[in-house]
Amino acid sequence: MSIVDKVKEMLGQNVDKAKGAVDKAGDMIDEKTGGKYADKVDKAQEQAKKFVDEQRKDSNQPPA
């Protein structure tokens, strides 16, 4: 099993934690930049959450 496969498996098993980490990271970036890039950060957060959902689907895990 490759590193990528292991990461995908971990994401699939910890969807809520991964999405929470995405939110925290985005909030921290917004705080450090004074919200200057909030729209870009929000888009990145959405894409990251979609990626996490796709990994869950790929690993055949039930929805959280």
C-alpha positions in Angstrom: 0.0 0.0 0.0 1.4 3.3 -1.0 1.5 6.5 1.1 -1.2 8.0 -1.1 -3.4 5.0 -0.5 -2.8 5.3 3.3 -3.7 9.0 3.3 -6.9 8.3 1.3 -7.9 5.6 3.7 -7.2 7.8 6.8 -9.3 10.6 5.2 -12.1 8.2 4.5 -12.2 7.1 8.1 -11.9 10.6 9.6 -14.1 12.8 7.4 -15.4 15.0 10.2 -11.9 15.6 11.6 -10.4 16.3 8.2 -13.2 18.9 7.4 -12.7 20.4 10.8 -9.0 20.8 10.2 -9.8 22.5 6.8 -12.1 25.0 8.6 -9.5 25.7 11.3 -6.8 26.3 8.8 -9.0 28.6 6.8 -10.0 30.6 9.9 -6.3 30.9 10.9 -5.3 32.2 7.4 -8.2 34.7 7.5 -7.1 35.9 11.0 -3.4 36.3 10.0 -4.3 38.2 6.8 -7.1 40.3 8.3 -9.6 38.6 5.9 -7.9 40.1 2.9 -8.1 36.8 1.0 -11.3 35.5 2.6 -12.9 34.8 -0.7 -10.0 32.8 -2.0 -9.6 30.9 1.3 -13.3 30.0 1.2 -13.0 28.6 -2.3 -9.9 26.6 -1.2 -11.8 25.2 1.8 -14.7 24.2 -0.4 -12.3 22.3 -2.8 -10.5 20.6 0.1 -13.8 19.4 1.6 -14.9 18.1 -1.9 -11.6 16.2 -2.1 -12.2 14.7 1.4 -15.7 13.6 0.3 -14.3 12.1 -2.9 -11.7 10.1 -0.9 -14.5 8.7 1.3 -16.4 7.6 -1.8 -13.3 6.0 -3.3 -12.7 4.1 -0.1 -16.3 2.9 0.0 -16.9 4.4 3.5 -20.4 5.3 4.5 -21.3 9.1 4.6 -20.5 10.8 7.9 
